[in-house]
Amino acid sequence: MVLNGTIGARLHIPFPVLNRSSFGFWLSYFSVISRVVLSLFWFGVQTFIGSECVYQVHLLRFSLHFVGISWSLP
């Protein structure tokens, strides 16, 4: 990942252009599509982790309310 980003940052060319120069026109579609699928999967993982965090904060807040402890955050 670092080596992939270094060339683009140094030469200011996007990943698909660099990929076409390395693999050709048709084979570059495979790596671009696999990168898209990986990013969608990773977005789903991060969304799940973030939603669990929000759920736990709300669960803590409302459980403290029912016990009688005041919530000190605004």
GUMI-541960 format. One record per atom (N, C-alpha, C): residue number from 1; residue in one letter; atom name; x, y, z. Coordinates in steps of 0.001 Angstrom, whole numbers. Each point is the difference from the previous one (the first is absolute). Example, Ala and Ser with C-alpha at 12.3 -4.5 7.8 and 13.67 -1.06 7.14 Angstrom:
<pts>
<1, 'A', 'N', <13190, -5690, 7800>>,
<1, 'A', 'CA', <-890, 1190, 0>>,
<1, 'A', 'C', <900, 1200, 0>>,
<2, 'S', 'N', <-350, 1050, -720>>,
<2, 'S', 'CA', <820, 1190, 60>>,
<2, 'S', 'C', <-770, 1090, 730>>,
</pts>
This chain:
<pts>
<1, 'M', 'N', <828, -1191, 0>>,
<1, 'M', 'CA', <-828, 1191, 0>>,
<1, 'M', 'C', <875, 1258, 0>>,
<2, 'V', 'N', <1051, -19, 780>>,
<2, 'V', 'CA', <859, 1176, 62>>,
<2, 'V', 'C', <719, 213, -1326>>,
<3, 'L', 'N', <494, -1069, -583>>,
<3, 'L', 'CA', <686, 146, -1285>>,
<3, 'L', 'C', <-957, 437, -1101>>,
<4, 'N', 'N', <-1237, -458, 71>>,
<4, 'N', 'CA', <-1007, 391, -985>>,
<4, 'N', 'C', <-297, 1494, 100>>,
<5, 'G', 'N', <-107, 516, 1206>>,
<5, 'G', 'CA', <-313, 1414, 189>>,
<5, 'G', 'C', <1181, 917, -217>>,
<6, 'T', 'N', <1206, -512, 176>>,
<6, 'T', 'CA', <1190, 844, -140>>,
<6, 'T', 'C', <181, 489, -1422>>,
<7, 'I', 'N', <-200, -871, -951>>,
<7, 'I', 'CA', <186, 391, -1403>>,
<7, 'I', 'C', <-1037, 1043, -405>>,
<8, 'G', 'N', <-1237, -204, 428>>,
<8, 'G', 'CA', <-1034, 975, -335>>,
<8, 'G', 'C', <230, 1346, 664>>,
<9, 'A', 'N', <495, -18, 1231>>,
<9, 'A', 'CA', <256, 1261, 695>>,
<9, 'A', 'C', <1206, 723, -590>>,
<10, 'R', 'N', <993, -753, -413>>,
<10, 'R', 'CA', <1208, 626, -531>>,
<10, 'R', 'C', <-203, 536, -1419>>,
<11, 'L', 'N', <-670, -772, -846>>,
<11, 'L', 'CA', <-160, 389, -1401>>,
<11, 'L', 'C', <-1341, 663, -297>>,
<12, 'H', 'N', <-896, 19, 978>>,
<12, 'H', 'CA', <-1336, 613, -137>>,
<12, 'H', 'C', <-818, -631, -1128>>,
<13, 'I', 'N', <38, -1325, -61>>,
<13, 'I', 'CA', <-839, -710, -951>>,
<13, 'I', 'C', <-919, -931, 788>>,
<14, 'P', 'N', <-1239, -158, -432>>,
<14, 'P', 'CA', <-933, -854, 734>>,
<14, 'P', 'C', <317, -1490, -178>>,
<15, 'F', 'N', <-601, -804, 860>>,
<15, 'F', 'CA', <249, -1435, -5>>,
<15, 'F', 'C', <-368, -671, -1321>>,
<16, 'P', 'N', <-1166, 289, -612>>,
<16, 'P', 'CA', <-325, -697, -1263>>,
<16, 'P', 'C', <1004, 275, -1122>>,
<17, 'V', 'N', <533, 1204, -55>>,
<17, 'V', 'CA', <975, 319, -1048>>,
<17, 'V', 'C', <1291, -769, 233>>,
<18, 'L', 'N', <449, -33, 1233>>,
<18, 'L', 'CA', <1197, -763, 337>>,
<18, 'L', 'C', <-212, -1489, -243>>,
<19, 'N', 'N', <-1181, -461, 298>>,
<19, 'N', 'CA', <-326, -1412, -174>>,
<19, 'N', 'C', <-16, -394, -1480>>,
<20, 'R', 'N', <-506, 874, -848>>,
<20, 'R', 'CA', <-9, -298, -1442>>,
<20, 'R', 'C', <1414, -67, -563>>,
<21, 'S', 'N', <878, 821, 522>>,
<21, 'S', 'CA', <1373, -47, -508>>,
<21, 'S', 'C', <705, -1287, 432>>,
<22, 'S', 'N', <-403, -566, 1130>>,
<22, 'S', 'CA', <635, -1226, 482>>,
<22, 'S', 'C', <-618, -1255, -598>>,
<23, 'F', 'N', <-1340, -67, -48>>,
<23, 'F', 'CA', <-678, -1236, -361>>,
<23, 'F', 'C', <-688, 26, -1353>>,
<24, 'G', 'N', <-96, 1126, -642>>,
<24, 'G', 'CA', <-722, 81, -1264>>,
<24, 'G', 'C', <-1441, 422, 234>>,
<25, 'F', 'N', <-705, 203, -1095>>,
<25, 'F', 'CA', <-1346, 556, 87>>,
<25, 'F', 'C', <-993, -967, 627>>,
<26, 'W', 'N', <-38, -1241, -452>>,
<26, 'W', 'CA', <-1039, -927, 449>>,
<26, 'W', 'C', <290, -609, 1360>>,
<27, 'L', 'N', <1234, -314, 297>>,
<27, 'L', 'CA', <327, -588, 1294>>,
<27, 'L', 'C', <-94, 1024, 1131>>,
<28, 'S', 'N', <105, 1281, -333>>,
<28, 'S', 'CA', <-108, 1030, 1033>>,
<28, 'S', 'C', <-1410, 66, 576>>,
<29, 'Y', 'N', <-1010, -418, -767>>,
<29, 'Y', 'CA', <-1368, -5, 525>>,
<29, 'Y', 'C', <-145, -959, 1175>>,
<30, 'F', 'N', <710, -1133, -40>>,
<30, 'F', 'CA', <-76, -952, 1105>>,
<30, 'F', 'C', <490, 621, 1303>>,
<31, 'S', 'N', <1140, 664, -41>>,
<31, 'S', 'CA', <526, 577, 1235>>,
<31, 'S', 'C', <-825, 1189, 474>>,
<32, 'V', 'N', <-554, 772, -907>>,
<32, 'V', 'CA', <-856, 1123, 403>>,
<32, 'V', 'C', <-1284, -523, 642>>,
<33, 'I', 'N', <-607, -1018, -603>>,
<33, 'I', 'CA', <-1240, -553, 557>>,
<33, 'I', 'C', <275, -694, 1332>>,
<34, 'S', 'N', <1121, -706, 113>>,
<34, 'S', 'CA', <313, -627, 1290>>,
<34, 'S', 'C', <259, 1052, 1068>>,
<35, 'R', 'N', <563, 1118, -375>>,
<35, 'R', 'CA', <201, 1097, 953>>,
<35, 'R', 'C', <-1335, 602, 423>>,
<36, 'V', 'N', <-939, 107, -914>>,
<36, 'V', 'CA', <-1333, 511, 335>>,
<36, 'V', 'C', <-721, -949, 949>>,
<37, 'V', 'N', <62, -1294, -281>>,
<37, 'V', 'CA', <-655, -989, 873>>,
<37, 'V', 'C', <613, 29, 1394>>,
<38, 'L', 'N', <1314, 84, 81>>,
<38, 'L', 'CA', <668, 82, 1294>>,
<38, 'L', 'C', <-398, 1265, 752>>,
<39, 'S', 'N', <-113, 1117, -688>>,
<39, 'S', 'CA', <-388, 1236, 681>>,
<39, 'S', 'C', <-1449, -59, 480>>,
<40, 'L', 'N', <-884, -636, -754>>,
<40, 'L', 'CA', <-1378, -160, 457>>,
<40, 'L', 'C', <-76, -895, 1233>>,
<41, 'F', 'N', <780, -1077, 6>>,
<41, 'F', 'CA', <37, -878, 1155>>,
<41, 'F', 'C', <541, 741, 1216>>,
<42, 'W', 'N', <1072, 754, -177>>,
<42, 'W', 'CA', <600, 719, 1112>>,
<42, 'W', 'C', <-933, 1104, 509>>,
<43, 'F', 'N', <-734, 650, -893>>,
<43, 'F', 'CA', <-983, 992, 412>>,
<43, 'F', 'C', <-1080, -648, 853>>,
<44, 'G', 'N', <-435, -1204, -359>>,
<44, 'G', 'CA', <-995, -712, 800>>,
<44, 'G', 'C', <524, -353, 1377>>,
<45, 'V', 'N', <1260, -416, 84>>,
<45, 'V', 'CA', <593, -334, 1298>>,
<45, 'V', 'C', <79, 1238, 880>>,
<46, 'Q', 'N', <461, 1101, -548>>,
<46, 'Q', 'CA', <115, 1224, 785>>,
<46, 'Q', 'C', <-1372, 538, 399>>,
<47, 'T', 'N', <-997, -132, -851>>,
<47, 'T', 'CA', <-1348, 430, 346>>,
<47, 'T', 'C', <-555, -840, 1131>>,
<48, 'F', 'N', <231, -1296, -26>>,
<48, 'F', 'CA', <-458, -880, 1070>>,
<48, 'F', 'C', <663, 366, 1325>>,
<49, 'I', 'N', <1310, 226, -4>>,
<49, 'I', 'CA', <712, 346, 1223>>,
<49, 'I', 'C', <-482, 1344, 535>>,
<50, 'G', 'N', <-212, 967, -865>>,
<50, 'G', 'CA', <-503, 1304, 430>>,
<50, 'G', 'C', <-1407, -71, 558>>,
<51, 'S', 'N', <-851, -798, -617>>,
<51, 'S', 'CA', <-1372, -124, 502>>,
<51, 'S', 'C', <-33, -722, 1342>>,
<52, 'E', 'N', <906, -970, 213>>,
<52, 'E', 'CA', <82, -652, 1303>>,
<52, 'E', 'C', <451, 977, 1078>>,
<53, 'C', 'N', <892, 902, -337>>,
<53, 'C', 'CA', <448, 1014, 949>>,
<53, 'C', 'C', <-1152, 930, 386>>,
<54, 'V', 'N', <-740, 465, -991>>,
<54, 'V', 'CA', <-1150, 869, 282>>,
<54, 'V', 'C', <-1044, -745, 823>>,
<55, 'Y', 'N', <-228, -1265, -311>>,
<55, 'Y', 'CA', <-966, -812, 743>>,
<55, 'Y', 'C', <415, -146, 1461>>,
<56, 'Q', 'N', <1280, -261, 242>>,
<56, 'Q', 'CA', <471, -179, 1372>>,
<56, 'Q', 'C', <-90, 1303, 792>>,
<57, 'V', 'N', <274, 1129, -629>>,
<57, 'V', 'CA', <-115, 1290, 691>>,
<57, 'V', 'C', <-1449, 278, 361>>,
<58, 'H', 'N', <-916, -247, -922>>,
<58, 'H', 'CA', <-1415, 216, 295>>,
<58, 'H', 'C', <-505, -990, 1048>>,
<59, 'L', 'N', <449, -1224, -56>>,
<59, 'L', 'CA', <-391, -991, 997>>,
<59, 'L', 'C', <477, 413, 1380>>,
<60, 'L', 'N', <1225, 483, 102>>,
<60, 'L', 'CA', <530, 466, 1276>>,
<60, 'L', 'C', <-785, 1205, 499>>,
<61, 'R', 'N', <-301, 917, -899>>,
<61, 'R', 'CA', <-713, 1217, 401>>,
<61, 'R', 'C', <-1381, -329, 543>>,
<62, 'F', 'N', <-743, -827, -711>>,
<62, 'F', 'CA', <-1360, -290, 440>>,
<62, 'F', 'C', <-33, -937, 1193>>,
<63, 'S', 'N', <993, -884, 135>>,
<63, 'S', 'CA', <21, -866, 1177>>,
<63, 'S', 'C', <341, 808, 1242>>,
<64, 'L', 'N', <854, 1011, -119>>,
<64, 'L', 'CA', <287, 864, 1145>>,
<64, 'L', 'C', <-1223, 819, 384>>,
<65, 'H', 'N', <-804, 375, -976>>,
<65, 'H', 'CA', <-1210, 771, 278>>,
<65, 'H', 'C', <-1001, -828, 807>>,
<66, 'F', 'N', <-143, -1267, -349>>,
<66, 'F', 'CA', <-954, -846, 714>>,
<66, 'F', 'C', <472, -334, 1410>>,
<67, 'V', 'N', <1308, -38, 214>>,
<67, 'V', 'CA', <539, -301, 1335>>,
<67, 'V', 'C', <-100, 1223, 898>>,
<68, 'G', 'N', <14, 1182, -590>>,
<68, 'G', 'CA', <-130, 1225, 773>>,
<68, 'G', 'C', <1264, 833, 23>>,
<69, 'I', 'N', <1016, -396, -753>>,
<69, 'I', 'CA', <1234, 774, -77>>,
<69, 'I', 'C', <-144, 1003, -1131>>,
<70, 'S', 'N', <388, 1264, 266>>,
<70, 'S', 'CA', <-152, 1018, -1042>>,
<70, 'S', 'C', <1109, -128, -1039>>,
<71, 'W', 'N', <-324, 358, -1213>>,
<71, 'W', 'CA', <948, -33, -1110>>,
<71, 'W', 'C', <699, 1333, -33>>,
<72, 'S', 'N', <1341, 16, 107>>,
<72, 'S', 'CA', <725, 1257, 154>>,
<72, 'S', 'C', <403, 636, -1328>>,
<73, 'L', 'N', <-85, -734, -1093>>,
<73, 'L', 'CA', <338, 595, -1293>>,
<73, 'L', 'C', <-1211, 716, -577>>,
<74, 'P', 'N', <222, 1056, -778>>,
<74, 'P', 'CA', <-1163, 741, -559>>,
<74, 'P', 'C', <-754, -786, -1036>>,
</pts>
